[in-house]
Amino acid sequence: MATSELNQFLETVDQKVLECAICMKRLQNPKSLNCLHSFCLACLEDWVKAKGKLTCPTCSSSYAIPEGGLKKLPPNTFVNNLLETIEHISKRDQMKCVCAKGQAKYYCQECRHYLCSTCSDHHKILPLLANHKLHTVEDVRLMTPQDFAALHPPLCSVHNKIFEFYCTDCKTPICINCTVMDHKEQEGKHKPINISEAFLSFKETSKKLEEAAYKCENQLQDGLKAVIEYATKLEHSKDTSLRDIDNHVQVMVKKIKENGDKMKNEVETIYKEKKKAVDVQISELKTTISDLNKKISLLNQLLKSDEATALQSSEIAITALNDRIKKLPKTKPSDNTQIKFQINEPQIASLQQCNNIIGNVTLFVRAADCLQLQGMESVTQGQTIVVKIIKTDECEIQANQLQATWTQPTGETSNTQVDEDDNGDYFVTGKCTSPGICKLDLTADCEPIKQSPVTINVEKEGIVNTIKINTYVIKDIVKCEDDCLLVSCETNKMLKYKQSGECIGNVTLPVGVEVFNMYKMKNGNIAFNNWGNKCITICNMNSQVIKLINKVELNKSFGIHVDEASNIVYVGLGSKVLLFNIDSGQKIRSIGTNDDQEGEISGVSDFFLTNQRNIIILDFHNNRVQLFDNEGRFMKVLVKAGDENGKVMEPRGVVVDQDDNIIISSQHKIQLFSSDGNFIKRIDKQEDGIESPLGLSIISYYPRRVAVANHGDKTIKIFNY
């Protein structure tokens, strides 16, 4: 029965954890190094005696020998507990009383001894042992190995009490006596927390670390695969070269055969040197993967053990795994060259004069191997796709050596031209009008380039998501550095949402602040129209107000833009756009007029500074969009008044994308215009529920995506366009 239980228990344990890497036997008196590898004390002493220093036999990390010798190295308590459980299971069929006379009837949890009836009676009489917990032998037999191990939680070596707390400063489990003696929180040097709380934190940290470790392992596996593929190609190129040499030498006269043999030796020499380097890299990657798996396995074993046992080794386990992840070997082939025999075919008459008549053994890189592809993951229907072909320094290739083929989501294929830009780099462009997966196959000299085919997800145009803002009436929206959306609601709070719709917090400013239009600066700060304090305000994402610009009272200002290069902030007020120096707060000038003349503005509702430094101004009351240069001179009316598509009524928000296209929100629709005001399309559909849209924010270029602050139904609507 004990053998069956033991085998069952061992199935749940990674046997490598219990094995000494020196003697390859089960650990005896295990000692642990900071890299988390454990060895028998005796084996480690012999190892150090032979090497003259303490290095890890598994990973070669070097350590100082502690004062008092190797026996002062920390024991691996996790392994010790496993070994103790294994020993107990092995002896379960020979349960004998500690007195060696009577038949065992009980097991003392504290003393860890079996007791006969007589000894148990004495055990109960002694005051010092009266509170010990006794289990019947029958109950012990029915316990699983895990249940039995739980009877013996690790004890504090100083106070011999159960670990109930964890000192977050010392990174170690402690007992209740430790909290009032050696780890006093009042002294400010220690912070004890409940051990269950610490274990929960350990589980959360372990989960994240495990994910990072698996990701790291995948990278290593990919690297190993690439190196093995290179080794295969290297061997293939060797075989091909040798075959070419043999075929060519056969037609040569006997006098030059010696040169052929010499070249074959040269091939073999090059191959051995390259293969040796490849073998070293393969071995290093395999060793790293194995070591990483051991650490992951040990981490999982810790998570399966009791809290105190786990936390005794948690810090070193986490540190060791973090160190391993940070110190990764190179995951790409260290050398991308291959062997090629270059044939020289002069006339037979010159054989006697030329020693290199057969040819030369050289290293070469296939054109397809020294090119990389760079493209986007997603686009919208009809959006131009650009895939760059990046050349390495060792690559010499012409455009006519490259071939490109598009495969549409419908399955239709077409060859396309490879173009060259002014810098001599190559690129391919295309469009997909149907949603789905679009593929681009690229070859160099008829061989596929790495990363080919490039796959691009073509997304449908139209609404992507609607985020409901239940409590507040939203006014404007900007994208944060972490791709989340920041929403203003004419209160002192800016709400933060993931694009999926989850509210993840807010930026709360002092009472009296009312955030209206916003502008995100390059440093992550937010400049906004502060309706409550009638000024321009700049704050950071930590709710700190950095600057107030209020030399001039700004009552109900609309629109804001910061020209950080010129240190100027633009803000709309009444019939004009005002320019202020950010540092001094002084007004520089204004753009616009309410005079009855060309370029008249009746009410600025929003504006945008283009890449050409012209200003697009939305005239709310005149129902039109006008263009001014940066000096304030009127240039043209971009969009006229009207209810039909291509015209606007009560325009409220404007943004310009990377292609200089203009997106405008007005009354009940969102429209796209070219830079000169020509209507392209309506972005929303009637069923999308656009009602009194205000602020706009470009949140993605690949795919083209815009977020709309839909004032009417208190939602954020996200569109592909």
Salt bridges, closest charged atoms under 4 A:
GLU5 OE2 - ARG92 NH1 2.70
GLU84 OE2 - ARG112 NH1 2.62
GLU87 OE2 - LYS91 NZ 3.12
ASP239 OD1 - LYS238 NZ 3.42
ASP246 OD1 - LYS264 NZ 3.36
ASP261 OD1 - LYS257 NZ 3.49
ASP279 OD1 - LYS275 NZ 2.62
ASP291 OD1 - HIS37 NE2 2.75
ASP291 OD1 - LYS295 NZ 2.89
ASP291 OD2 - ARG324 NH1 3.38
ASP335 OD2 - LYS274 NZ 2.12
ASP369 OD1 - ARG366 NH2 2.72
GLU447 OE1 - ARG366 NH1 2.58
GLU459 OE1 - ARG705 NH2 2.56
GLU461 OE2 - LYS681 NZ 2.59
GLU481 OE2 - LYS520 NZ 2.96
ASP482 OD2 - LYS496 NZ 2.95
ASP483 OD1 - LYS479 NZ 3.45
GLU490 OE1 - LYS475 NZ 3.40
GLU502 OE1 - LYS498 NZ 3.64
ASP563 OD2 - ARG613 NH2 2.32
ASP619 OD2 - ARG624 NE 3.75
ASP629 OD2 - ARG633 NE 2.82
GLU644 OE2 - LYS647 NZ 3.11
ASP684 OD1 - ARG682 NE 3.04
ASP713 OD2 - LYS717 NZ 3.69
